[in-house]
Amino acid sequence: MIGIVLSLGAGILFGFSGLFPSTLEGFLERWIDVSLYVLVFGVGMELAWESKALEEIRSLGLRVFLLPLAAMVGSLSGAAFVALCSPMTLRECLAVTSGFGWYSLSGVLLARLGNPSLGLFAFATNVFREILTLVNLEWVYRVFGGWAAVALGGATSMDTTLGVLSRVSGGKLVPLGVVSGVLHSLCVAPCVMFFSRFL
């Protein structure tokens, strides 16, 4: 997390410094495209690596899709409520929330779609979601139960918050966290693009 904050701060400082020529912008755009492909490739790899965990939750059947679906609907409903009492439009709130905690993809996608300021806001919002999950996951697990704890992390429940989820649940929620995180991650790009362009 410290590395992310330092990298973002360094990028802002260098951007304002005027030390780099405008031709560098084209290079950065191409590099961002490659980074997006690598990120999505990484999701595919994680899905393959966790295939054993996926087998463990087959007993849940189609019910396993209810958790991530309910979590995404809840996140988007919250964003719609925020739009009622903020200067942001409904479309902007939904696009930002569609990151579901995956800050590195949602922020870059929105910036590439022509809205760098909204991309930065999506980055910060989804980083904040991850931090809140790490801080509150144990409490949520104790008070509201395992499914609520998994839903809290969104896309991060298959990677950065999975360790905490495993610790508080004694490993019982790891397979469900992986499935929920993968399904959230697969929905990030289409949801962000839909809400930012077509809604």
Disulfide bonds with the S-S distance in Angstrom:
none
